[in-house]
Amino acid sequence: MSERAAPYYCPYCGEEDLRPSEQGHGAWECADCNRAFQLKFLGLLAAGFENTGRHRGDNR
């Protein structure tokens, strides 16, 4: 398993023309929509977390 993983798609436009940015660790630039974004690992979820299949903001 690699230490770092690269994003495959831009989170804004969905295109694949991404390049590492000079802004710092985890920063990427999309040549299609001309946006820059940064990825950051926040941590692991607590043990015992149960996935109910519902999404946040889902008021059903």
PyMOL Python script that loads the backbone (N, CA, C, O; Angstrom):
from pymol import cmd

cmd.read_pdbstr("""\
ATOM      1  N   MET A   1       0.846  -1.167   0.000  1.00  0.00           N
ATOM      2  CA  MET A   1       0.000   0.000   0.000  1.00  0.00           C
ATOM      3  C   MET A   1       0.893   1.232   0.000  1.00  0.00           C
ATOM      4  O   MET A   1       1.887   1.289   0.725  1.00  0.00           O
ATOM      5  N   SER A   2       0.540   2.204  -0.804  1.00  0.00           N
ATOM      6  CA  SER A   2       1.351   3.401  -0.918  1.00  0.00           C
ATOM      7  C   SER A   2       1.084   4.349   0.244  1.00  0.00           C
ATOM      8  O   SER A   2       0.002   4.341   0.832  1.00  0.00           O
ATOM      9  N   GLU A   3       2.076   5.158   0.563  1.00  0.00           N
ATOM     10  CA  GLU A   3       1.951   6.114   1.654  1.00  0.00           C
ATOM     11  C   GLU A   3       0.971   7.223   1.297  1.00  0.00           C
ATOM     12  O   GLU A   3       0.245   7.717   2.160  1.00  0.00           O
ATOM     13  N   ARG A   4       0.951   7.618   0.016  1.00  0.00           N
ATOM     14  CA  ARG A   4       0.072   8.700  -0.432  1.00  0.00           C
ATOM     15  C   ARG A   4      -0.750   8.236  -1.619  1.00  0.00           C
ATOM     16  O   ARG A   4      -0.284   7.452  -2.446  1.00  0.00           O
ATOM     17  N   ALA A   5      -1.949   8.718  -1.692  1.00  0.00           N
ATOM     18  CA  ALA A   5      -2.811   8.394  -2.826  1.00  0.00           C
ATOM     19  C   ALA A   5      -3.171   9.686  -3.550  1.00  0.00           C
ATOM     20  O   ALA A   5      -3.395  10.719  -2.920  1.00  0.00           O
ATOM     21  N   ALA A   6      -3.223   9.620  -4.842  1.00  0.00           N
ATOM     22  CA  ALA A   6      -3.563  10.792  -5.655  1.00  0.00           C
ATOM     23  C   ALA A   6      -5.044  10.748  -6.020  1.00  0.00           C
ATOM     24  O   ALA A   6      -5.588   9.669  -6.259  1.00  0.00           O
ATOM     25  N   PRO A   7      -5.702  11.902  -6.066  1.00  0.00           N
ATOM     26  CA  PRO A   7      -7.102  11.926  -6.501  1.00  0.00           C
ATOM     27  C   PRO A   7      -7.188  11.641  -7.997  1.00  0.00           C
ATOM     28  O   PRO A   7      -6.295  12.014  -8.758  1.00  0.00           O
ATOM     29  N   TYR A   8      -8.240  10.994  -8.406  1.00  0.00           N
ATOM     30  CA  TYR A   8      -8.441  10.681  -9.824  1.00  0.00           C
ATOM     31  C   TYR A   8      -9.332  11.707 -10.515  1.00  0.00           C
ATOM     32  O   TYR A   8      -9.230  11.900 -11.727  1.00  0.00           O
ATOM     33  N   TYR A   9     -10.206  12.370  -9.752  1.00  0.00           N
ATOM     34  CA  TYR A   9     -11.168  13.304 -10.328  1.00  0.00           C
ATOM     35  C   TYR A   9     -11.198  14.595  -9.515  1.00  0.00           C
ATOM     36  O   TYR A   9     -10.986  14.586  -8.303  1.00  0.00           O
ATOM     37  N   CYS A  10     -11.463  15.694 -10.196  1.00  0.00           N
ATOM     38  CA  CYS A  10     -11.641  16.982  -9.530  1.00  0.00           C
ATOM     39  C   CYS A  10     -12.962  16.941  -8.755  1.00  0.00           C
ATOM     40  O   CYS A  10     -13.976  16.525  -9.316  1.00  0.00           O
ATOM     41  N   PRO A  11     -12.981  17.359  -7.482  1.00  0.00           N
ATOM     42  CA  PRO A  11     -14.232  17.345  -6.719  1.00  0.00           C
ATOM     43  C   PRO A  11     -15.233  18.405  -7.180  1.00  0.00           C
ATOM     44  O   PRO A  11     -16.394  18.366  -6.773  1.00  0.00           O
ATOM     45  N   TYR A  12     -14.810  19.343  -8.012  1.00  0.00           N
ATOM     46  CA  TYR A  12     -15.698  20.413  -8.471  1.00  0.00           C
ATOM     47  C   TYR A  12     -16.312  20.118  -9.832  1.00  0.00           C
ATOM     48  O   TYR A  12     -17.518  20.278 -10.018  1.00  0.00           O
ATOM     49  N   CYS A  13     -15.482  19.686 -10.791  1.00  0.00           N
ATOM     50  CA  CYS A  13     -16.008  19.489 -12.148  1.00  0.00           C
ATOM     51  C   CYS A  13     -15.992  18.026 -12.593  1.00  0.00           C
ATOM     52  O   CYS A  13     -16.622  17.688 -13.595  1.00  0.00           O
ATOM     53  N   GLY A  14     -15.284  17.152 -11.871  1.00  0.00           N
ATOM     54  CA  GLY A  14     -15.265  15.735 -12.205  1.00  0.00           C
ATOM     55  C   GLY A  14     -14.266  15.348 -13.282  1.00  0.00           C
ATOM     56  O   GLY A  14     -14.192  14.177 -13.654  1.00  0.00           O
ATOM     57  N   GLU A  15     -13.499  16.297 -13.788  1.00  0.00           N
ATOM     58  CA  GLU A  15     -12.518  15.981 -14.829  1.00  0.00           C
ATOM     59  C   GLU A  15     -11.266  15.354 -14.217  1.00  0.00           C
ATOM     60  O   GLU A  15     -11.084  15.372 -12.999  1.00  0.00           O
ATOM     61  N   GLU A  16     -10.408  14.802 -15.072  1.00  0.00           N
ATOM     62  CA  GLU A  16      -9.237  14.062 -14.618  1.00  0.00           C
ATOM     63  C   GLU A  16      -7.911  14.786 -14.839  1.00  0.00           C
ATOM     64  O   GLU A  16      -6.861  14.211 -14.553  1.00  0.00           O
ATOM     65  N   ASP A  17      -7.917  16.011 -15.330  1.00  0.00           N
ATOM     66  CA  ASP A  17      -6.682  16.731 -15.644  1.00  0.00           C
ATOM     67  C   ASP A  17      -6.143  17.433 -14.395  1.00  0.00           C
ATOM     68  O   ASP A  17      -6.179  18.660 -14.300  1.00  0.00           O
ATOM     69  N   LEU A  18      -5.643  16.643 -13.437  1.00  0.00           N
ATOM     70  CA  LEU A  18      -5.151  17.165 -12.169  1.00  0.00           C
ATOM     71  C   LEU A  18      -3.633  17.153 -12.133  1.00  0.00           C
ATOM     72  O   LEU A  18      -2.983  16.273 -12.697  1.00  0.00           O
ATOM     73  N   ARG A  19      -3.087  18.156 -11.452  1.00  0.00           N
ATOM     74  CA  ARG A  19      -1.636  18.262 -11.283  1.00  0.00           C
ATOM     75  C   ARG A  19      -1.355  18.642  -9.834  1.00  0.00           C
ATOM     76  O   ARG A  19      -2.127  19.388  -9.231  1.00  0.00           O
ATOM     77  N   PRO A  20      -0.250  18.135  -9.265  1.00  0.00           N
ATOM     78  CA  PRO A  20       0.115  18.575  -7.910  1.00  0.00           C
ATOM     79  C   PRO A  20       0.369  20.079  -7.902  1.00  0.00           C
ATOM     80  O   PRO A  20       0.937  20.623  -8.850  1.00  0.00           O
ATOM     81  N   SER A  21      -0.046  20.738  -6.847  1.00  0.00           N
ATOM     82  CA  SER A  21       0.134  22.184  -6.718  1.00  0.00           C
ATOM     83  C   SER A  21       1.374  22.481  -5.893  1.00  0.00           C
ATOM     84  O   SER A  21       1.816  21.654  -5.096  1.00  0.00           O
ATOM     85  N   GLU A  22       1.922  23.648  -6.088  1.00  0.00           N
ATOM     86  CA  GLU A  22       3.075  24.080  -5.305  1.00  0.00           C
ATOM     87  C   GLU A  22       2.656  24.663  -3.962  1.00  0.00           C
ATOM     88  O   GLU A  22       3.511  25.098  -3.190  1.00  0.00           O
ATOM     89  N   GLN A  23       1.362  24.680  -3.667  1.00  0.00           N
ATOM     90  CA  GLN A  23       0.844  25.271  -2.431  1.00  0.00           C
ATOM     91  C   GLN A  23       1.182  24.456  -1.185  1.00  0.00           C
ATOM     92  O   GLN A  23       1.116  24.975  -0.071  1.00  0.00           O
ATOM     93  N   GLY A  24       1.538  23.200  -1.358  1.00  0.00           N
ATOM     94  CA  GLY A  24       1.892  22.398  -0.195  1.00  0.00           C
ATOM     95  C   GLY A  24       1.401  20.971  -0.307  1.00  0.00           C
ATOM     96  O   GLY A  24       0.859  20.556  -1.332  1.00  0.00           O
ATOM     97  N   HIS A  25       1.602  20.227   0.774  1.00  0.00           N
ATOM     98  CA  HIS A  25       1.241  18.814   0.815  1.00  0.00           C
ATOM     99  C   HIS A  25      -0.262  18.623   0.622  1.00  0.00           C
ATOM    100  O   HIS A  25      -1.067  19.254   1.307  1.00  0.00           O
ATOM    101  N   GLY A  26      -0.628  17.761  -0.301  1.00  0.00           N
ATOM    102  CA  GLY A  26      -2.033  17.446  -0.541  1.00  0.00           C
ATOM    103  C   GLY A  26      -2.765  18.439  -1.415  1.00  0.00           C
ATOM    104  O   GLY A  26      -3.977  18.321  -1.598  1.00  0.00           O
ATOM    105  N   ALA A  27      -2.054  19.423  -1.965  1.00  0.00           N
ATOM    106  CA  ALA A  27      -2.699  20.440  -2.795  1.00  0.00           C
ATOM    107  C   ALA A  27      -2.647  20.033  -4.265  1.00  0.00           C
ATOM    108  O   ALA A  27      -1.627  19.548  -4.755  1.00  0.00           O
ATOM    109  N   TRP A  28      -3.763  20.239  -4.955  1.00  0.00           N
ATOM    110  CA  TRP A  28      -3.896  19.853  -6.361  1.00  0.00           C
ATOM    111  C   TRP A  28      -4.531  20.978  -7.155  1.00  0.00           C
ATOM    112  O   TRP A  28      -5.259  21.803  -6.602  1.00  0.00           O
ATOM    113  N   GLU A  29      -4.258  21.013  -8.455  1.00  0.00           N
ATOM    114  CA  GLU A  29      -4.848  21.994  -9.368  1.00  0.00           C
ATOM    115  C   GLU A  29      -5.550  21.257 -10.496  1.00  0.00           C
ATOM    116  O   GLU A  29      -5.034  20.268 -11.017  1.00  0.00           O
ATOM    117  N   CYS A  30      -6.729  21.743 -10.870  1.00  0.00           N
ATOM    118  CA  CYS A  30      -7.473  21.181 -11.992  1.00  0.00           C
ATOM    119  C   CYS A  30      -7.316  22.121 -13.178  1.00  0.00           C
ATOM    120  O   CYS A  30      -7.679  23.294 -13.093  1.00  0.00           O
ATOM    121  N   ALA A  31      -6.782  21.616 -14.275  1.00  0.00           N
ATOM    122  CA  ALA A  31      -6.574  22.440 -15.469  1.00  0.00           C
ATOM    123  C   ALA A  31      -7.885  22.697 -16.207  1.00  0.00           C
ATOM    124  O   ALA A  31      -7.966  23.650 -16.982  1.00  0.00           O
ATOM    125  N   ASP A  32      -8.908  21.880 -15.992  1.00  0.00           N
ATOM    126  CA  ASP A  32     -10.181  22.057 -16.700  1.00  0.00           C
ATOM    127  C   ASP A  32     -11.025  23.189 -16.114  1.00  0.00           C
ATOM    128  O   ASP A  32     -11.532  24.026 -16.860  1.00  0.00           O
ATOM    129  N   CYS A  33     -11.181  23.224 -14.796  1.00  0.00           N
ATOM    130  CA  CYS A  33     -12.015  24.269 -14.189  1.00  0.00           C
ATOM    131  C   CYS A  33     -11.190  25.369 -13.519  1.00  0.00           C
ATOM    132  O   CYS A  33     -11.742  26.325 -12.975  1.00  0.00           O
ATOM    133  N   ASN A  34      -9.864  25.225 -13.564  1.00  0.00           N
ATOM    134  CA  ASN A  34      -8.942  26.241 -13.044  1.00  0.00           C
ATOM    135  C   ASN A  34      -9.135  26.475 -11.544  1.00  0.00           C
ATOM    136  O   ASN A  34      -9.048  27.607 -11.069  1.00  0.00           O
ATOM    137  N   ARG A  35      -9.400  25.387 -10.800  1.00  0.00           N
ATOM    138  CA  ARG A  35      -9.554  25.476  -9.350  1.00  0.00           C
ATOM    139  C   ARG A  35      -8.410  24.738  -8.671  1.00  0.00           C
ATOM    140  O   ARG A  35      -7.823  23.815  -9.237  1.00  0.00           O
ATOM    141  N   ALA A  36      -8.109  25.155  -7.464  1.00  0.00           N
ATOM    142  CA  ALA A  36      -7.125  24.468  -6.633  1.00  0.00           C
ATOM    143  C   ALA A  36      -7.847  23.956  -5.388  1.00  0.00           C
ATOM    144  O   ALA A  36      -8.756  24.612  -4.878  1.00  0.00           O
ATOM    145  N   PHE A  37      -7.442  22.792  -4.905  1.00  0.00           N
ATOM    146  CA  PHE A  37      -8.046  22.226  -3.707  1.00  0.00           C
ATOM    147  C   PHE A  37      -6.992  21.443  -2.951  1.00  0.00           C
ATOM    148  O   PHE A  37      -5.937  21.116  -3.494  1.00  0.00           O
ATOM    149  N   GLN A  38      -7.282  21.144  -1.698  1.00  0.00           N
ATOM    150  CA  GLN A  38      -6.340  20.416  -0.867  1.00  0.00           C
ATOM    151  C   GLN A  38      -7.049  19.249  -0.196  1.00  0.00           C
ATOM    152  O   GLN A  38      -8.177  19.386   0.278  1.00  0.00           O
ATOM    153  N   LEU A  39      -6.386  18.109  -0.159  1.00  0.00           N
ATOM    154  CA  LEU A  39      -6.918  16.910   0.484  1.00  0.00           C
ATOM    155  C   LEU A  39      -6.218  16.714   1.818  1.00  0.00           C
ATOM    156  O   LEU A  39      -5.015  16.945   1.940  1.00  0.00           O
ATOM    157  N   LYS A  40      -6.981  16.287   2.816  1.00  0.00           N
ATOM    158  CA  LYS A  40      -6.406  16.079   4.135  1.00  0.00           C
ATOM    159  C   LYS A  40      -7.109  14.905   4.808  1.00  0.00           C
ATOM    160  O   LYS A  40      -8.338  14.850   4.850  1.00  0.00           O
ATOM    161  N   PHE A  41      -6.334  13.981   5.325  1.00  0.00           N
ATOM    162  CA  PHE A  41      -6.874  12.855   6.072  1.00  0.00           C
ATOM    163  C   PHE A  41      -7.165  13.326   7.495  1.00  0.00           C
ATOM    164  O   PHE A  41      -6.270  13.832   8.172  1.00  0.00           O
ATOM    165  N   LEU A  42      -8.389  13.166   7.948  1.00  0.00           N
ATOM    166  CA  LEU A  42      -8.777  13.653   9.269  1.00  0.00           C
ATOM    167  C   LEU A  42      -8.618  12.615  10.367  1.00  0.00           C
ATOM    168  O   LEU A  42      -8.404  12.979  11.523  1.00  0.00           O
ATOM    169  N   GLY A  43      -8.717  11.338  10.040  1.00  0.00           N
ATOM    170  CA  GLY A  43      -8.583  10.296  11.042  1.00  0.00           C
ATOM    171  C   GLY A  43      -9.578   9.178  10.813  1.00  0.00           C
ATOM    172  O   GLY A  43     -10.339   9.191   9.846  1.00  0.00           O
ATOM    173  N   LEU A  44      -9.562   8.226  11.700  1.00  0.00           N
ATOM    174  CA  LEU A  44     -10.460   7.081  11.606  1.00  0.00           C
ATOM    175  C   LEU A  44     -11.719   7.331  12.424  1.00  0.00           C
ATOM    176  O   LEU A  44     -11.690   8.053  13.421  1.00  0.00           O
ATOM    177  N   LEU A  45     -12.805   6.737  12.001  1.00  0.00           N
ATOM    178  CA  LEU A  45     -14.055   6.831  12.756  1.00  0.00           C
ATOM    179  C   LEU A  45     -13.955   5.981  14.017  1.00  0.00           C
ATOM    180  O   LEU A  45     -13.155   5.048  14.083  1.00  0.00           O
ATOM    181  N   ALA A  46     -14.752   6.300  14.994  1.00  0.00           N
ATOM    182  CA  ALA A  46     -14.742   5.568  16.251  1.00  0.00           C
ATOM    183  C   ALA A  46     -15.144   4.118  16.027  1.00  0.00           C
ATOM    184  O   ALA A  46     -15.968   3.819  15.163  1.00  0.00           O
ATOM    185  N   ALA A  47     -14.566   3.232  16.798  1.00  0.00           N
ATOM    186  CA  ALA A  47     -14.913   1.816  16.714  1.00  0.00           C
ATOM    187  C   ALA A  47     -16.379   1.642  17.083  1.00  0.00           C
ATOM    188  O   ALA A  47     -16.889   2.322  17.974  1.00  0.00           O
ATOM    189  N   GLY A  48     -17.040   0.746  16.407  1.00  0.00           N
ATOM    190  CA  GLY A  48     -18.438   0.489  16.687  1.00  0.00           C
ATOM    191  C   GLY A  48     -19.394   1.358  15.897  1.00  0.00           C
ATOM    192  O   GLY A  48     -20.606   1.275  16.096  1.00  0.00           O
ATOM    193  N   PHE A  49     -18.880   2.185  15.010  1.00  0.00           N
ATOM    194  CA  PHE A  49     -19.746   3.013  14.172  1.00  0.00           C
ATOM    195  C   PHE A  49     -20.571   2.110  13.284  1.00  0.00           C
ATOM    196  O   PHE A  49     -20.025   1.241  12.605  1.00  0.00           O
ATOM    197  N   GLU A  50     -21.886   2.305  13.279  1.00  0.00           N
ATOM    198  CA  GLU A  50     -22.776   1.482  12.467  1.00  0.00           C
ATOM    199  C   GLU A  50     -23.323   2.308  11.315  1.00  0.00           C
ATOM    200  O   GLU A  50     -23.922   3.360  11.537  1.00  0.00           O
ATOM    201  N   ASN A  51     -23.128   1.850  10.102  1.00  0.00           N
ATOM    202  CA  ASN A  51     -23.622   2.532   8.911  1.00  0.00           C
ATOM    203  C   ASN A  51     -25.082   2.158   8.718  1.00  0.00           C
ATOM    204  O   ASN A  51     -25.404   0.997   8.464  1.00  0.00           O
ATOM    205  N   THR A  52     -25.965   3.143   8.837  1.00  0.00           N
ATOM    206  CA  THR A  52     -27.402   2.884   8.698  1.00  0.00           C
ATOM    207  C   THR A  52     -27.878   3.061   7.271  1.00  0.00           C
ATOM    208  O   THR A  52     -29.045   2.817   6.967  1.00  0.00           O
ATOM    209  N   GLY A  53     -26.970   3.488   6.384  1.00  0.00           N
ATOM    210  CA  GLY A  53     -27.359   3.699   5.000  1.00  0.00           C
ATOM    211  C   GLY A  53     -27.943   5.071   4.743  1.00  0.00           C
ATOM    212  O   GLY A  53     -28.221   5.416   3.594  1.00  0.00           O
ATOM    213  N   ARG A  54     -28.133   5.856   5.782  1.00  0.00           N
ATOM    214  CA  ARG A  54     -28.655   7.222   5.635  1.00  0.00           C
ATOM    215  C   ARG A  54     -27.498   8.192   5.525  1.00  0.00           C
ATOM    216  O   ARG A  54     -26.423   7.965   6.080  1.00  0.00           O
ATOM    217  N   HIS A  55     -27.729   9.269   4.807  1.00  0.00           N
ATOM    218  CA  HIS A  55     -26.725  10.308   4.633  1.00  0.00           C
ATOM    219  C   HIS A  55     -27.045  11.484   5.541  1.00  0.00           C
ATOM    220  O   HIS A  55     -28.186  11.650   5.974  1.00  0.00           O
ATOM    221  N   ARG A  56     -26.045  12.295   5.826  1.00  0.00           N
ATOM    222  CA  ARG A  56     -26.279  13.511   6.603  1.00  0.00           C
ATOM    223  C   ARG A  56     -27.261  14.407   5.877  1.00  0.00           C
ATOM    224  O   ARG A  56     -27.206  14.543   4.654  1.00  0.00           O
ATOM    225  N   GLY A  57     -28.135  15.004   6.615  1.00  0.00           N
ATOM    226  CA  GLY A  57     -29.117  15.899   6.019  1.00  0.00           C
ATOM    227  C   GLY A  57     -30.299  15.178   5.406  1.00  0.00           C
ATOM    228  O   GLY A  57     -31.198  15.817   4.859  1.00  0.00           O
ATOM    229  N   ASP A  58     -30.313  13.861   5.487  1.00  0.00           N
ATOM    230  CA  ASP A  58     -31.414  13.071   4.942  1.00  0.00           C
ATOM    231  C   ASP A  58     -32.525  13.026   5.987  1.00  0.00           C
ATOM    232  O   ASP A  58     -32.392  12.336   6.997  1.00  0.00           O
ATOM    233  N   ASN A  59     -33.606  13.745   5.758  1.00  0.00           N
ATOM    234  CA  ASN A  59     -34.678  13.871   6.742  1.00  0.00           C
ATOM    235  C   ASN A  59     -35.810  12.879   6.534  1.00  0.00           C
ATOM    236  O   ASN A  59     -36.934  13.145   6.958  1.00  0.00           O
ATOM    237  N   ARG A  60     -35.560  11.781   5.914  1.00  0.00           N
ATOM    238  CA  ARG A  60     -36.628  10.805   5.676  1.00  0.00           C
ATOM    239  C   ARG A  60     -36.886   9.954   6.871  1.00  0.00           C
ATOM    240  O   ARG A  60     -37.755   9.083   6.833  1.00  0.00           O
TER     241      ARG A  60
END
""", "prot")
cmd.dss("prot")
cmd.show_as("cartoon", "prot")
cmd.util.cbc("prot")
cmd.orient("prot")
